[in-house]
């Protein structure tokens, strides 16, 4: 079965490696949209909606919604430093006021 090239001349007899791409019978590309989802605690008395996935597009939005020092704001700070193109969904959980605060070691 002969191979028909579109751009490589068949009369060329020069020793070389020629490469040609022909994707006429290829399947169309599948567009896949990736998304991320974070679950964490919001600060007590924050304005963000609890227990509902919410699309967050910036660190400022996360800080305003869940409190600047909250777990979610800290997670978003690292997220937006490393990724600004993937849509980020957040589900905020209420802070347990009766719990014991963690300490850094």
N, C-alpha and C positions, 0 to 999 in steps of 0.2 A: 504494500500500500504506500504510494508516494505521499510525501508531506508537502503541502503547498504553503510556501512562505509568502507573506504579504509585503515585507520590507527588505528581506535579504535576497539579493539577486542570485538566481540559480546558476548563472554563468561564472560567478566568482570562484576561482580555484586557488585562492590564497590560503595558506595554512594559518588558520586563526579559529578562535571560538566565537561563534555568532549566537546571540540569544534574541529570541523574539517572543513577545507575549501576545497571545490571542485569546481573549476571554469572551468571544462571541457566544459560546455555548455554556458559559458559567452561570451559576445561579446569582440572582441579585443579592447585594449585601444585606445582611440582617442588621438592622439598627437596634441596638440594645441600650436602653437607658439605665444606668446604674443609680442606685439610691442608697443612702446610709440612714441608719436609725439608731438613736441613742436613748437610753433610759437612765434617768438619774434623779437626784433630789434637787428640788428648788428651795430657795431660802424661805423661811417663814414670812408670810405676809406679802409675798411677791405677786405681781399682777398676772403672771402666766397662767394659762388654763391647765388644770391638773388632769391626769389620766386620759388625755386626748392627744393623739399624734398631731404635731404642729410643725409646719414647714418653717425653718429658720434659715435666713440667708446671710446673716452677719453676726459677728461677735457682739456688736452693740445691741442688736435685737435680743440676743440671748441674755445679756447682762440686764437690759431693761425689763425683760419678761420674768426672769428667774432669779434675779439678784446678782450683783457683781461678784460676790465671793462664794456663790453657790457651787455645788458639785457640777451642775450642768454648765455653768459659765466657764469653769476651769477646763472642762472637757472640750467645750467649743473653742476656747482659746487655742488649744493645741490642734484641734481639727482644722480651723481656718488658717493656721500657720502653714499647714501641710497640704491642704486641699481646698481650693476655692471654686471648683467646677462641679463637683458632685452634689446633687440636692441632699440636704440634711434634714431629716425629720427627728423631732424630739418628743418624747413622752415624759412629762414631769411628774414626779411623785412628791407627795407632801413630806416635809421634813418632820422627823419624829422628835418633837420637843421634849418628850420624856426620856429619850435615849441618852447615852453617854457620848460626848463629843470625842472624836478621834484626835490623837496627837501625832505630830510628825516626829520621827525618830532620827 
